[in-house]
Amino acid sequence: MLVVGTSLAVMPAASLLSYIDYDTPCALVDPEADSLSPPGVLAINTTAGEGVPALVNRWKQQGNLLLS
């Protein structure tokens, strides 16, 4: 799951991370991601405009969509 550009304060985005299985790869792209993301979520502390392209490039290099 990829959550982008949310402070996790507005529904439905605020509840998204509570609906996934613990073994589901998950990333949060937000300038405050470290303080917002629960354990096990990859925190990408930057804007969506910078973080999403960087994550896509990472996926292309890895050849998969894993977040680890």
Beta strands, then each sheet from edge to edge (+ up, - down):
strand 1: 2-4
strand 2: 27-29
strand 3: 42-44
sheet 1: 1+ 2+ 3+
end
